[in-house]
Amino acid sequence: MLSREEFARRLEEELPDVADSVPHRWQELGDVVVIRLFDERAWAYRREVGRILREVTGARSVVALRRVSGTFREPVGEVVAGDRNAETVHRELGIRFKLDPTRVMFARGNLEERRRLLESDLEGKLVFDMFAGIGYFTLPAALAGAEVIAAELNPVACRYLVENARLNGVEGRVRVFLGDCREVARFVRAADRVLMGYLKGTLKFLPYACRAVRDGGVLVVHEVFQKRWGEDRVAREVLNALPDGFEGEVLEVRRVKSFSPALDHYAVELRVRRRR
């Protein structure tokens, strides 16, 4: 809290014309700090903001993001202060995540979902992670004892996924596939749990998840829904999106975090069975 107050004070003193357009929150990933400067005025002063932020936090590098773009939700930004190499190892819940925040995103808001996986009894279970990224859900599942089939379409994220499995000593329990999860799903049979950690379009992947999960297995569907909807409406939306021949029983609906002024990120956990 003191560093935020110091940062705000320095902005007012040194950059009074843009201080109100610079957020007073940032993300700390290992020894790198990431700040979102989506406002054009703030972006124009990114190096000055980065200098102040580095002096306040003592970070090795400061990365400023201008936007998040594309299917892979890739960060668009640059190192604005400190070491030009922003690759770092972030530690969370005892898990080590190696990444370069100028090339891949890290969602701190999914912390409780990762904790839930890590504390689950997954010994001997088969888990299919359809959108593995750098291992956000794959690593806690593997550390909880699961055998994980992890699909990732982004080659940069996939390289970090392989490296992170080694870094955490679970490379023997994680099979990584670089490619579209819909193609990988064709080779997955009877998964006990399917993780669908994608947003803004997840429901269209449900037919592939249902084919990969065992009868009575569990899907964990992450998606964004209208803030004004309650949990019952969110559950119905997911159930109604199941493909023909499948029925679901909702086990839990969890609000993960706010996604935008109008949308919330939810995780819906449901047991899926084939219709008799």
N, C-alpha and C positions, 0 to 999 in steps of 0.2 A: 504493500500500500504506500509506503514512504517513497519508493522509486516512482510510482505513478504521480504522486504529488510533486516530486522533484521534476519529473518530466514535464508536467503541465506548467509549472512555474518557469522552467527554462524556455519552453515554447512561447509563453507570453512575453518574456523578456527579450528573446532573440529573434523570434519570428512572429511578431504580433499580427501581421497582416493575414497569416494563414493558420494561426493557432487553433481557431474554431473549426477548421476542416480536418485536423489531424486527430485520429482516435487516440484515446489515452489507455487503450488496451493493446496488448501484443501477445504473441505466442513464443514461449521459450522451448526450443527443441535442442536438447543437449547444451552445447555452448554457443548456439546460434539463436538470435532473436528474429522473429518474423512479424512485420507490421503491414497491415493492409492500408494502402494509400489509394483508394478507389476514386477519391475526389481529384479532379484535374489540377486544382490549385495546390493541393497537398503533394501530388506527384511531381509538380514542377520544382518543389523544394525537397525532394527525396533525399539528396545527399546531406543537406543541412539537418534534416530530421534524423537521418541515420547517425550522423556524428553525435548529436545530442543523446540519442537513445543508447548508443554504445557507451558514452561517458557515464550515463546514469546506471546502466545495468552491468557494465563490465563484460559484455558479450564479446566473443572472439570475432564474430561477424554479425552484421545486420542485413537482413534481406527485406526489401520493400516489394510488395505485390501490387500490381496495377489492376489485375483482374484474374478470374479463374475461367478457363476457356475449354470448349470442346467436349467430345464424348468422354475423354479420359479425365475431365476436370483438372487440366494441367495448369499449374501456376504460371502466370505471365508476370515476370518481375526481374529483379537483379540484386546483386550485392551492392549496397550503397555505403557501407562503412566496414572497415576492418579487413580481415583475411578474405581474399577473393575466392578461395575455395570454401564453399558453404557446406560441404559434406560433413555430417556429424553423426554421432550415435546418441539417440534419445532413449532414456531409461524410464520405464513406466511399469508399475506392478511387478518389478523384477524382470521384465522383458526388455531386451535390447533391440531397438529399431534403428538400423542404419539407413540414412536417406540424405538426399540433397534437396532442401526445400525450394530451390529454384527450378527443380525438375519434377517433383512429385509432392502431392499434398499429404498432410497428416491431420486427421480429424480428432482433435482433443475432446470434442463433445461426445464421442463414442466410448469414453473411458468406462462407464458403468456397464456397457454391453461387453466390453473386453473382460472386465472383472467377473461378470456373470459366467462367461465361458471358462475362464481360468479356474473358477471355483466349482465348476460342474464335475460330475463323475462321468467322464467320457472314456474310461479305461476300456480298451478293446472295441470301441465304437468306430464306425466308418463315417467320416464327415466330408461332405462335398462343399467346398467354398467356391461359389460361382464367380465372385468378383474379388479376388484375393488381394489385389494391390501389393503393397510391400510386406503383407502378412498381418494386417490389423487384427483379423479374426483367426486366421490360420495358426498363428503362433500360440495364442492362449489355448486354442483347442488342442493342439499337439502337446503342449505342456501339461494339459489336463489328462493326457493319456490316449487321445484319439489318433487313429490313422487318418490323415487328411489328404484328399485329392484337391489340389488348388489350381484353379484356372485364372489366368490373367492375360488380357489382350495387349496391354501397354508393355513394350519390351524393356523400357527403363525400369518400371515398377517390378517387372518380372525378374530382372537381374538382381534387384535389391531383395526380392522375396527369397530367391535361392540363397543369397548371402546371409540373410537374416535367419533362415532355418539353420544354417551352419553355426552362426554366431550364438544361437541359443541351444545348440546341441540336439536339435530335433530333426536333422536332415534325414535320418533313417525312418521317420514317421510321416514325412511330407513328400508327396509326389507332385511336382510342379509341371504344369502344361502351359506353354505360351500359345495362346490362341483363344478363339471365341468359345465362351462357356457352353453355347448351344451345341457346338460340335463335340466338345469334351463330354457333355452330358450323355451322348450316345454310347459312351464306353463305361459309364458309371452304372452299377447295378446295386440295388438294395442298400443305399446309404441310410444310416440311422438318422442322420440330420443333414439338412441342406441349408447353408447360410447364403442369404441373398442380400448382401451389403451394398446395394446400389440404390440410387435415388433418381426420381423423375423418369420413370419408365420401367420400374421393376416388375410390375404386374404382367407385362407381356412376356416375361421369361418363365412364368409359372408352368406352362405346359412342359418345358424342359426339366424344371425342378421336379415336377410330379413323376416324370418317367424315371428319374434317377433315384428317388427316395423309395425305401421299402414300404410295403403295405403296413400302415400304422406308424410310419416314421414321422419325423417332425420337420417342418419348414419354418425358418425364421426370416420373415419378409420385412425388409426395411423399405420405407417409402415415405413420401411427403403427402400430407393431406391438409385440407382447409382447417385453419385454427378453429373456426366456428363449429366444426363437426365434433361430436363426442366420440368416446371409445366404441360405442355400439355401431355408429355409422362407419367408422374406420374398419371395424371387423367385418361388417356386411360387404363393404367394397372389395375386400380381399377374398372373402368367400365367393362372391359373385364372379370373380375373375378366374376361379379354378376351371380348368378345362373339362369338357364332357367326359364322363366316366369316373370322375373323382368327387369325393365329398370331404369336407373338412370340419374339424372340431376345434374351435378357438380355445387355446389354453391360456393365453395372456395377451393383453394389449398394453404396450409401454410407450409413453411419450419420452423420446430420447432427448430432443432439444428443439429450440426454435430454429427454423430454417430461413425464414424471411418474415416481413411484417404480416403476411397473409397465410403462411404455411408453417406447419410443425412436422418434424421428423418423428415417425413412429416405427416401432418394431412390433410386428404381429407374429406370435408364435402359434402354430396350429398343427394338429395331428391330421394326417391325410390318409384316406383309405380309398381303395378302388370300389366302385359300386358293384354290388353283386347282381 
